[in-house]
Amino acid sequence: MSKTDFLLRLERKLKKYGVKNANDYIDYYSEYLDDLVENGMSETAAVAEIGGVKKVLLEILSDENVVIPQAGKRTMGIFFLMLGLPLWGPIAAAIYIIFLAIIFALLVSALAFIVAGLWTFIGSFIVVFKSGIWYAGVQLGISMMLLGLGITFEQLFVATSSGLYKSSKNIFQKIHTEVE
């Protein structure tokens, strides 16, 4: 096992156990491995000399200077979070549904404006022959306005949907990292 692989695995294990001063231990073992390599050992031999991730993890967890967060505070936080779920859960779901409804309304509006703009654009060519060039010009202007509104609403749809996606992704990633 290489030095970087060893340090990454050790860091993952330390974070899994909630060691708050994990970076101090990572720095210590990184320097220790560097010293062993400078003295003529290969990286794999130096890692083998230390004894592997499990042995180092047991040494760290048995150390007096290790800072492990209290499980009681975290358990109480999870308890109060679950206790409040009937109150804040429906509120959060309602807010999320409102954002989804706004995104859907923007999509429908964009499609409606684009279809109306295309319809009046095609109709302006028919109006030239039926009512004259002035009416066709007005209808052509209205069609351009409708197409512009359709493009504007389409851009709003893209911006809000990507914003909701990114915020949802961040929220679920935070929840996932809190659970681990």
ABEGO torsion letter per residue (X at the ends): XBAAAAAAAAAAAAAAAGBAAAAAAAAAAAAAAAAAAAAGBBAAAAAAAAGEAAAAAAAAAABAABBBBBAAAAAAAAAAAAAAAAAAAAAAAAAAAAAAAAAAAAAAAAAAAAAAAAAAAAAAAAAAAAAEAAAAAAAAAAAAAAAAAAAAAAAAAAAAAAAAAAAAAAAAAAAAAAAX
